[in-house]
């Protein structure tokens, strides 16, 4: 059975979701909402500086996009309450604007047959926060109507901690995500509540906060209070990494830790976790569909229990795949 869904917001994540959704036969994108015109949206979907030309045929007409020969209505409402999904009847709306990050605001979509809202960002007062492969089985249709897909970094961090905690136990961890710049930053120096984020993204390494730190405890309650960290925004347009320093509960060897990741990458976490023995760089992971790819040559050990793990991720496309999978999962469990 097909899950009908709509997207509010066709920025980087929203457009990535439009591109990856056709790879999931159980999904049907029935409507989109964005301030831009159909012509503008179609052009940005067809051509992308980072990900190249779209595989699917993309066009436009008055009030709609043409995606692979299908007509998908495009509206231009400013708020969730103002959107008229008409007769498209989506069961789920993906809230991808990045603007409505309070439950009460995102819940404005819950009308006219819309049963669930999935927010493509952390949402502190969400009914629940999920990372595919980690805790999606705890979804409860009776209680969870406005939910979060966590952040791209949370989706990378969670499988690393899951493997380490189950194999050796995790006492404490420090995370640094070296993250590509995003449109939440400034192109040139401009006033901003965060003095560091006020500085030009293309010209600086910018230390800032990471949404992964609060949200990792929502996804993995056993990690709450054990993980601290930050982000370093760097002047590249795609490809990020998590640099995780972890104090294990039990003694381990470098090879034992590497073997734990190898086993998980070919076993229970194969859909979201990978490993590589090659010496690669960020550009090699643009378009990577998995949430995390552990760089085994960079695995380091200091003493019996202190380890450093580095994992790469595509903060746009990897996250868009997890969004698509969460829509599928929620749709199937809601019937």
ABEGO torsion letter per residue (X at the ends): XBBBBBBBEBBAAAAAAAAAAAABAABBBABBBBABBAAAAAAAAABBAAAEBBABBBBBBBGBBBBGGBBBBBBABABAAABBAEAAGBABBBBAAGABABAAAAAAABBGGBABBBBABBBAABABBBBBGAAAAABBAAABABBBAEBAAAAAAAAAAAAAAAAAEBABBBBBBBBBBBAABBABBBBBABAAAABBAAABBBBBBBAAAAAAAAABAAABGABBEBBBBBBBABEBBBBBBBBBABBBBAAAAAAAAAAAAABAAAAABBBBABBBBAAAABGBABABBBBAAABBBBEAABBBBBBBBBAAAAAAAAAAAAAAAAAAAAX
